[in-house]
Amino acid sequence: MRNIAVPLRNRNGEVVAALSTNMPMGEESPEAALQRVLPHLQECALAMLNVL
């Protein structure tokens, strides 16, 4: 298994949690998986900034 995570910050910039996903390793390289998934996690974390 492979895991990618990003911090979730509150309005003050403090880390209060993490957002992560797991995926099978398969044929994809770690770099390719990071390029494919990380932007989506970062976008979600940014969208949650106003909620936390």
PDB file of N, H, CA, C and O in Angstrom:
ATOM      1  N   MET A   1       0.843  -1.189   0.000  1.00  0.00           N
ATOM      2  CA  MET A   1       0.000   0.000   0.000  1.00  0.00           C
ATOM      3  C   MET A   1       0.881   1.242   0.000  1.00  0.00           C
ATOM      4  O   MET A   1       2.019   1.231   0.471  1.00  0.00           O
ATOM      5  N   ARG A   2       0.321   2.297  -0.538  1.00  0.00           N
ATOM      6  H   ARG A   2      -0.603   2.306  -0.921  1.00  0.00           H
ATOM      7  CA  ARG A   2       0.985   3.600  -0.591  1.00  0.00           C
ATOM      8  C   ARG A   2       0.041   4.614   0.045  1.00  0.00           C
ATOM      9  O   ARG A   2      -1.175   4.516  -0.124  1.00  0.00           O
ATOM     10  N   ASN A   3       0.583   5.580   0.769  1.00  0.00           N
ATOM     11  H   ASN A   3       1.570   5.660   0.906  1.00  0.00           H
ATOM     12  CA  ASN A   3      -0.221   6.590   1.437  1.00  0.00           C
ATOM     13  C   ASN A   3       0.323   7.968   1.089  1.00  0.00           C
ATOM     14  O   ASN A   3       1.536   8.172   1.045  1.00  0.00           O
ATOM     15  N   ILE A   4      -0.575   8.905   0.843  1.00  0.00           N
ATOM     16  H   ILE A   4      -1.560   8.739   0.879  1.00  0.00           H
ATOM     17  CA  ILE A   4      -0.211  10.303   0.611  1.00  0.00           C
ATOM     18  C   ILE A   4      -1.085  11.142   1.544  1.00  0.00           C
ATOM     19  O   ILE A   4      -2.286  10.901   1.660  1.00  0.00           O
ATOM     20  N   ALA A   5      -0.474  12.132   2.210  1.00  0.00           N
ATOM     21  H   ALA A   5       0.502  12.328   2.115  1.00  0.00           H
ATOM     22  CA  ALA A   5      -1.224  12.944   3.169  1.00  0.00           C
ATOM     23  C   ALA A   5      -0.830  14.415   3.058  1.00  0.00           C
ATOM     24  O   ALA A   5       0.271  14.752   2.625  1.00  0.00           O
ATOM     25  N   VAL A   6      -1.754  15.271   3.459  1.00  0.00           N
ATOM     26  H   VAL A   6      -2.649  14.997   3.811  1.00  0.00           H
ATOM     27  CA  VAL A   6      -1.498  16.713   3.550  1.00  0.00           C
ATOM     28  C   VAL A   6      -2.063  17.197   4.882  1.00  0.00           C
ATOM     29  O   VAL A   6      -3.020  16.620   5.397  1.00  0.00           O
ATOM     30  N   PRO A   7      -1.476  18.251   5.440  1.00  0.00           N
ATOM     31  CA  PRO A   7      -2.002  18.788   6.698  1.00  0.00           C
ATOM     32  C   PRO A   7      -3.297  19.561   6.468  1.00  0.00           C
ATOM     33  O   PRO A   7      -3.493  20.173   5.418  1.00  0.00           O
ATOM     34  N   LEU A   8      -4.166  19.522   7.456  1.00  0.00           N
ATOM     35  H   LEU A   8      -4.007  19.025   8.309  1.00  0.00           H
ATOM     36  CA  LEU A   8      -5.367  20.366   7.465  1.00  0.00           C
ATOM     37  C   LEU A   8      -5.130  21.452   8.499  1.00  0.00           C
ATOM     38  O   LEU A   8      -4.838  21.173   9.662  1.00  0.00           O
ATOM     39  N   ARG A   9      -5.257  22.682   8.061  1.00  0.00           N
ATOM     40  H   ARG A   9      -5.494  22.909   7.117  1.00  0.00           H
ATOM     41  CA  ARG A   9      -4.983  23.826   8.932  1.00  0.00           C
ATOM     42  C   ARG A   9      -6.273  24.581   9.240  1.00  0.00           C
ATOM     43  O   ARG A   9      -7.204  24.606   8.435  1.00  0.00           O
ATOM     44  N   ASN A  10      -6.310  25.194  10.420  1.00  0.00           N
ATOM     45  H   ASN A  10      -5.554  25.174  11.074  1.00  0.00           H
ATOM     46  CA  ASN A  10      -7.453  26.039  10.753  1.00  0.00           C
ATOM     47  C   ASN A  10      -7.219  27.444  10.209  1.00  0.00           C
ATOM     48  O   ASN A  10      -6.227  27.685   9.521  1.00  0.00           O
ATOM     49  N   ARG A  11      -8.111  28.357  10.507  1.00  0.00           N
ATOM     50  H   ARG A  11      -8.917  28.161  11.066  1.00  0.00           H
ATOM     51  CA  ARG A  11      -8.012  29.730   9.974  1.00  0.00           C
ATOM     52  C   ARG A  11      -6.756  30.453  10.436  1.00  0.00           C
ATOM     53  O   ARG A  11      -6.324  31.419   9.808  1.00  0.00           O
ATOM     54  N   ASN A  12      -6.167  29.982  11.539  1.00  0.00           N
ATOM     55  H   ASN A  12      -6.518  29.197  12.049  1.00  0.00           H
ATOM     56  CA  ASN A  12      -4.954  30.599  12.071  1.00  0.00           C
ATOM     57  C   ASN A  12      -3.688  29.968  11.507  1.00  0.00           C
ATOM     58  O   ASN A  12      -2.579  30.355  11.878  1.00  0.00           O
ATOM     59  N   GLY A  13      -3.849  28.997  10.613  1.00  0.00           N
ATOM     60  H   GLY A  13      -4.750  28.683  10.312  1.00  0.00           H
ATOM     61  CA  GLY A  13      -2.693  28.328  10.028  1.00  0.00           C
ATOM     62  C   GLY A  13      -2.144  27.186  10.849  1.00  0.00           C
ATOM     63  O   GLY A  13      -1.124  26.598  10.487  1.00  0.00           O
ATOM     64  N   GLU A  14      -2.802  26.860  11.952  1.00  0.00           N
ATOM     65  H   GLU A  14      -3.630  27.338  12.245  1.00  0.00           H
ATOM     66  CA  GLU A  14      -2.353  25.767  12.814  1.00  0.00           C
ATOM     67  C   GLU A  14      -2.806  24.430  12.240  1.00  0.00           C
ATOM     68  O   GLU A  14      -3.940  24.299  11.777  1.00  0.00           O
ATOM     69  N   VAL A  15      -1.925  23.447  12.270  1.00  0.00           N
ATOM     70  H   VAL A  15      -1.005  23.554  12.646  1.00  0.00           H
ATOM     71  CA  VAL A  15      -2.281  22.108  11.804  1.00  0.00           C
ATOM     72  C   VAL A  15      -3.183  21.467  12.862  1.00  0.00           C
ATOM     73  O   VAL A  15      -2.811  21.360  14.030  1.00  0.00           O
ATOM     74  N   VAL A  16      -4.373  21.044  12.431  1.00  0.00           N
ATOM     75  H   VAL A  16      -4.675  21.131  11.482  1.00  0.00           H
ATOM     76  CA  VAL A  16      -5.335  20.449  13.360  1.00  0.00           C
ATOM     77  C   VAL A  16      -5.672  19.004  13.009  1.00  0.00           C
ATOM     78  O   VAL A  16      -6.270  18.293  13.816  1.00  0.00           O
ATOM     79  N   ALA A  17      -5.295  18.569  11.821  1.00  0.00           N
ATOM     80  H   ALA A  17      -4.809  19.146  11.165  1.00  0.00           H
ATOM     81  CA  ALA A  17      -5.588  17.205  11.384  1.00  0.00           C
ATOM     82  C   ALA A  17      -4.816  16.937  10.096  1.00  0.00           C
ATOM     83  O   ALA A  17      -4.004  17.753   9.660  1.00  0.00           O
ATOM     84  N   ALA A  18      -5.078  15.803   9.509  1.00  0.00           N
ATOM     85  H   ALA A  18      -5.738  15.140   9.864  1.00  0.00           H
ATOM     86  CA  ALA A  18      -4.467  15.465   8.223  1.00  0.00           C
ATOM     87  C   ALA A  18      -5.521  14.826   7.328  1.00  0.00           C
ATOM     88  O   ALA A  18      -6.469  14.198   7.799  1.00  0.00           O
ATOM     89  N   LEU A  19      -5.330  15.002   6.043  1.00  0.00           N
ATOM     90  H   LEU A  19      -4.560  15.512   5.660  1.00  0.00           H
ATOM     91  CA  LEU A  19      -6.182  14.394   5.025  1.00  0.00           C
ATOM     92  C   LEU A  19      -5.290  13.440   4.249  1.00  0.00           C
ATOM     93  O   LEU A  19      -4.247  13.847   3.738  1.00  0.00           O
ATOM     94  N   SER A  20      -5.685  12.180   4.154  1.00  0.00           N
ATOM     95  H   SER A  20      -6.533  11.849   4.569  1.00  0.00           H
ATOM     96  CA  SER A  20      -4.814  11.215   3.482  1.00  0.00           C
ATOM     97  C   SER A  20      -5.625  10.238   2.651  1.00  0.00           C
ATOM     98  O   SER A  20      -6.843  10.126   2.792  1.00  0.00           O
ATOM     99  N   THR A  21      -4.925   9.548   1.795  1.00  0.00           N
ATOM    100  H   THR A  21      -3.936   9.639   1.680  1.00  0.00           H
ATOM    101  CA  THR A  21      -5.529   8.493   0.993  1.00  0.00           C
ATOM    102  C   THR A  21      -4.543   7.337   0.877  1.00  0.00           C
ATOM    103  O   THR A  21      -3.328   7.535   0.913  1.00  0.00           O
ATOM    104  N   ASN A  22      -5.070   6.156   0.742  1.00  0.00           N
ATOM    105  H   ASN A  22      -6.056   5.995   0.714  1.00  0.00           H
ATOM    106  CA  ASN A  22      -4.273   4.947   0.533  1.00  0.00           C
ATOM    107  C   ASN A  22      -4.569   4.403  -0.849  1.00  0.00           C
ATOM    108  O   ASN A  22      -5.674   4.556  -1.370  1.00  0.00           O
ATOM    109  N   MET A  23      -3.563   3.764  -1.440  1.00  0.00           N
ATOM    110  H   MET A  23      -2.665   3.641  -1.017  1.00  0.00           H
ATOM    111  CA  MET A  23      -3.769   3.155  -2.750  1.00  0.00           C
ATOM    112  C   MET A  23      -2.819   1.974  -2.893  1.00  0.00           C
ATOM    113  O   MET A  23      -1.764   1.944  -2.260  1.00  0.00           O
ATOM    114  N   PRO A  24      -3.186   1.010  -3.715  1.00  0.00           N
ATOM    115  CA  PRO A  24      -2.260  -0.102  -3.959  1.00  0.00           C
ATOM    116  C   PRO A  24      -1.055   0.398  -4.746  1.00  0.00           C
ATOM    117  O   PRO A  24      -1.159   1.366  -5.500  1.00  0.00           O
ATOM    118  N   MET A  25       0.068  -0.248  -4.575  1.00  0.00           N
ATOM    119  H   MET A  25       0.152  -1.034  -3.963  1.00  0.00           H
ATOM    120  CA  MET A  25       1.289   0.192  -5.256  1.00  0.00           C
ATOM    121  C   MET A  25       1.208  -0.039  -6.749  1.00  0.00           C
ATOM    122  O   MET A  25       1.575   0.850  -7.517  1.00  0.00           O
ATOM    123  N   GLY A  26       0.746  -1.181  -7.186  1.00  0.00           N
ATOM    124  H   GLY A  26       0.447  -1.903  -6.561  1.00  0.00           H
ATOM    125  CA  GLY A  26       0.558  -1.451  -8.609  1.00  0.00           C
ATOM    126  C   GLY A  26       1.787  -1.143  -9.446  1.00  0.00           C
ATOM    127  O   GLY A  26       2.918  -1.279  -8.981  1.00  0.00           O
ATOM    128  N   GLU A  27       1.556  -0.727 -10.682  1.00  0.00           N
ATOM    129  H   GLU A  27       0.637  -0.616 -11.059  1.00  0.00           H
ATOM    130  CA  GLU A  27       2.625  -0.444 -11.639  1.00  0.00           C
ATOM    131  C   GLU A  27       3.088   1.013 -11.598  1.00  0.00           C
ATOM    132  O   GLU A  27       4.142   1.341 -12.142  1.00  0.00           O
ATOM    133  N   GLU A  28       2.316   1.883 -10.963  1.00  0.00           N
ATOM    134  H   GLU A  28       1.459   1.617 -10.521  1.00  0.00           H
ATOM    135  CA  GLU A  28       2.611   3.314 -10.958  1.00  0.00           C
ATOM    136  C   GLU A  28       3.795   3.626 -10.042  1.00  0.00           C
ATOM    137  O   GLU A  28       3.883   3.092  -8.936  1.00  0.00           O
ATOM    138  N   SER A  29       4.694   4.478 -10.494  1.00  0.00           N
ATOM    139  H   SER A  29       4.623   4.912 -11.392  1.00  0.00           H
ATOM    140  CA  SER A  29       5.838   4.870  -9.674  1.00  0.00           C
ATOM    141  C   SER A  29       5.370   5.788  -8.542  1.00  0.00           C
ATOM    142  O   SER A  29       4.317   6.416  -8.653  1.00  0.00           O
ATOM    143  N   PRO A  30       6.140   5.872  -7.459  1.00  0.00           N
ATOM    144  CA  PRO A  30       5.768   6.785  -6.378  1.00  0.00           C
ATOM    145  C   PRO A  30       5.646   8.229  -6.866  1.00  0.00           C
ATOM    146  O   PRO A  30       4.748   8.952  -6.436  1.00  0.00           O
ATOM    147  N   GLU A  31       6.528   8.648  -7.747  1.00  0.00           N
ATOM    148  H   GLU A  31       7.258   8.060  -8.096  1.00  0.00           H
ATOM    149  CA  GLU A  31       6.489  10.016  -8.269  1.00  0.00           C
ATOM    150  C   GLU A  31       5.215  10.268  -9.072  1.00  0.00           C
ATOM    151  O   GLU A  31       4.592  11.322  -8.942  1.00  0.00           O
ATOM    152  N   ALA A  32       4.830   9.294  -9.904  1.00  0.00           N
ATOM    153  H   ALA A  32       5.336   8.438 -10.009  1.00  0.00           H
ATOM    154  CA  ALA A  32       3.615   9.440 -10.714  1.00  0.00           C
ATOM    155  C   ALA A  32       2.371   9.487  -9.822  1.00  0.00           C
ATOM    156  O   ALA A  32       1.456  10.272 -10.068  1.00  0.00           O
ATOM    157  N   ALA A  33       2.342   8.647  -8.792  1.00  0.00           N
ATOM    158  H   ALA A  33       3.086   8.009  -8.592  1.00  0.00           H
ATOM    159  CA  ALA A  33       1.212   8.643  -7.866  1.00  0.00           C
ATOM    160  C   ALA A  33       1.112   9.981  -7.150  1.00  0.00           C
ATOM    161  O   ALA A  33       0.019  10.523  -6.989  1.00  0.00           O
ATOM    162  N   LEU A  34       2.246  10.513  -6.724  1.00  0.00           N
ATOM    163  H   LEU A  34       3.134  10.072  -6.855  1.00  0.00           H
ATOM    164  CA  LEU A  34       2.271  11.804  -6.041  1.00  0.00           C
ATOM    165  C   LEU A  34       1.768  12.916  -6.956  1.00  0.00           C
ATOM    166  O   LEU A  34       0.967  13.748  -6.529  1.00  0.00           O
ATOM    167  N   GLN A  35       2.216  12.941  -8.183  1.00  0.00           N
ATOM    168  H   GLN A  35       2.866  12.265  -8.530  1.00  0.00           H
ATOM    169  CA  GLN A  35       1.773  13.956  -9.151  1.00  0.00           C
ATOM    170  C   GLN A  35       0.285  13.854  -9.445  1.00  0.00           C
ATOM    171  O   GLN A  35      -0.379  14.868  -9.658  1.00  0.00           O
ATOM    172  N   ARG A  36      -0.239  12.641  -9.458  1.00  0.00           N
ATOM    173  H   ARG A  36       0.300  11.817  -9.285  1.00  0.00           H
ATOM    174  CA  ARG A  36      -1.643  12.426  -9.796  1.00  0.00           C
ATOM    175  C   ARG A  36      -2.562  12.769  -8.628  1.00  0.00           C
ATOM    176  O   ARG A  36      -3.628  13.349  -8.839  1.00  0.00           O
ATOM    177  N   VAL A  37      -2.171  12.424  -7.402  1.00  0.00           N
ATOM    178  H   VAL A  37      -1.306  11.953  -7.232  1.00  0.00           H
ATOM    179  CA  VAL A  37      -3.077  12.520  -6.259  1.00  0.00           C
ATOM    180  C   VAL A  37      -2.875  13.785  -5.415  1.00  0.00           C
ATOM    181  O   VAL A  37      -3.849  14.362  -4.932  1.00  0.00           O
ATOM    182  N   LEU A  38      -1.637  14.215  -5.236  1.00  0.00           N
ATOM    183  H   LEU A  38      -0.846  13.746  -5.629  1.00  0.00           H
ATOM    184  CA  LEU A  38      -1.351  15.331  -4.336  1.00  0.00           C
ATOM    185  C   LEU A  38      -2.134  16.602  -4.666  1.00  0.00           C
ATOM    186  O   LEU A  38      -2.665  17.217  -3.741  1.00  0.00           O
ATOM    187  N   PRO A  39      -2.238  17.030  -5.917  1.00  0.00           N
ATOM    188  CA  PRO A  39      -3.009  18.250  -6.188  1.00  0.00           C
ATOM    189  C   PRO A  39      -4.464  18.169  -5.714  1.00  0.00           C
ATOM    190  O   PRO A  39      -5.025  19.169  -5.268  1.00  0.00           O
ATOM    191  N   HIS A  40      -5.067  16.999  -5.808  1.00  0.00           N
ATOM    192  H   HIS A  40      -4.611  16.186  -6.171  1.00  0.00           H
ATOM    193  CA  HIS A  40      -6.455  16.834  -5.363  1.00  0.00           C
ATOM    194  C   HIS A  40      -6.556  16.934  -3.844  1.00  0.00           C
ATOM    195  O   HIS A  40      -7.480  17.556  -3.320  1.00  0.00           O
ATOM    196  N   LEU A  41      -5.607  16.323  -3.137  1.00  0.00           N
ATOM    197  H   LEU A  41      -4.856  15.818  -3.563  1.00  0.00           H
ATOM    198  CA  LEU A  41      -5.611  16.419  -1.676  1.00  0.00           C
ATOM    199  C   LEU A  41      -5.381  17.860  -1.235  1.00  0.00           C
ATOM    200  O   LEU A  41      -6.040  18.336  -0.311  1.00  0.00           O
ATOM    201  N   GLN A  42      -4.464  18.548  -1.878  1.00  0.00           N
ATOM    202  H   GLN A  42      -3.928  18.160  -2.629  1.00  0.00           H
ATOM    203  CA  GLN A  42      -4.190  19.945  -1.533  1.00  0.00           C
ATOM    204  C   GLN A  42      -5.405  20.825  -1.795  1.00  0.00           C
ATOM    205  O   GLN A  42      -5.696  21.726  -1.008  1.00  0.00           O
ATOM    206  N   GLU A  43      -6.109  20.579  -2.880  1.00  0.00           N
ATOM    207  H   GLU A  43      -5.872  19.847  -3.519  1.00  0.00           H
ATOM    208  CA  GLU A  43      -7.314  21.344  -3.204  1.00  0.00           C
ATOM    209  C   GLU A  43      -8.392  21.126  -2.145  1.00  0.00           C
ATOM    210  O   GLU A  43      -9.051  22.076  -1.721  1.00  0.00           O
ATOM    211  N   CYS A  44      -8.568  19.889  -1.723  1.00  0.00           N
ATOM    212  H   CYS A  44      -8.033  19.118  -2.067  1.00  0.00           H
ATOM    213  CA  CYS A  44      -9.551  19.579  -0.682  1.00  0.00           C
ATOM    214  C   CYS A  44      -9.162  20.225   0.635  1.00  0.00           C
ATOM    215  O   CYS A  44     -10.014  20.782   1.328  1.00  0.00           O
ATOM    216  N   ALA A  45      -7.877  20.158   0.989  1.00  0.00           N
ATOM    217  H   ALA A  45      -7.185  19.706   0.426  1.00  0.00           H
ATOM    218  CA  ALA A  45      -7.413  20.768   2.249  1.00  0.00           C
ATOM    219  C   ALA A  45      -7.644  22.269   2.223  1.00  0.00           C
ATOM    220  O   ALA A  45      -8.051  22.847   3.231  1.00  0.00           O
ATOM    221  N   LEU A  46      -7.395  22.902   1.104  1.00  0.00           N
ATOM    222  H   LEU A  46      -7.064  22.433   0.285  1.00  0.00           H
ATOM    223  CA  LEU A  46      -7.618  24.335   0.983  1.00  0.00           C
ATOM    224  C   LEU A  46      -9.107  24.677   1.105  1.00  0.00           C
ATOM    225  O   LEU A  46      -9.470  25.663   1.746  1.00  0.00           O
ATOM    226  N   ALA A  47      -9.958  23.867   0.494  1.00  0.00           N
ATOM    227  H   ALA A  47      -9.664  23.066  -0.026  1.00  0.00           H
ATOM    228  CA  ALA A  47     -11.398  24.086   0.575  1.00  0.00           C
ATOM    229  C   ALA A  47     -11.892  23.930   2.007  1.00  0.00           C
ATOM    230  O   ALA A  47     -12.857  24.586   2.398  1.00  0.00           O
ATOM    231  N   MET A  48     -11.256  23.083   2.787  1.00  0.00           N
ATOM    232  H   MET A  48     -10.472  22.549   2.469  1.00  0.00           H
ATOM    233  CA  MET A  48     -11.676  22.856   4.167  1.00  0.00           C
ATOM    234  C   MET A  48     -11.146  23.936   5.111  1.00  0.00           C
ATOM    235  O   MET A  48     -11.563  23.987   6.268  1.00  0.00           O
ATOM    236  N   LEU A  49     -10.260  24.779   4.657  1.00  0.00           N
ATOM    237  H   LEU A  49      -9.922  24.737   3.717  1.00  0.00           H
ATOM    238  CA  LEU A  49      -9.685  25.828   5.478  1.00  0.00           C
ATOM    239  C   LEU A  49     -10.754  26.690   6.123  1.00  0.00           C
ATOM    240  O   LEU A  49     -10.615  27.078   7.283  1.00  0.00           O
ATOM    241  N   ASN A  50     -11.808  26.995   5.401  1.00  0.00           N
ATOM    242  H   ASN A  50     -11.921  26.681   4.458  1.00  0.00           H
ATOM    243  CA  ASN A  50     -12.876  27.854   5.937  1.00  0.00           C
ATOM    244  C   ASN A  50     -13.836  27.113   6.841  1.00  0.00           C
ATOM    245  O   ASN A  50     -14.697  27.727   7.471  1.00  0.00           O
ATOM    246  N   VAL A  51     -13.699  25.798   6.913  1.00  0.00           N
ATOM    247  H   VAL A  51     -12.999  25.299   6.401  1.00  0.00           H
ATOM    248  CA  VAL A  51     -14.598  24.989   7.740  1.00  0.00           C
ATOM    249  C   VAL A  51     -13.994  24.739   9.115  1.00  0.00           C
ATOM    250  O   VAL A  51     -14.722  24.637  10.103  1.00  0.00           O
ATOM    251  N   LEU A  52     -12.687  24.640   9.187  1.00  0.00           N
ATOM    252  H   LEU A  52     -12.096  24.722   8.385  1.00  0.00           H
ATOM    253  CA  LEU A  52     -12.021  24.287  10.455  1.00  0.00           C
ATOM    254  C   LEU A  52     -11.764  25.492  11.320  1.00  0.00           C
ATOM    255  O   LEU A  52     -11.214  25.360  12.413  1.00  0.00           O
TER     256      LEU A  52
END
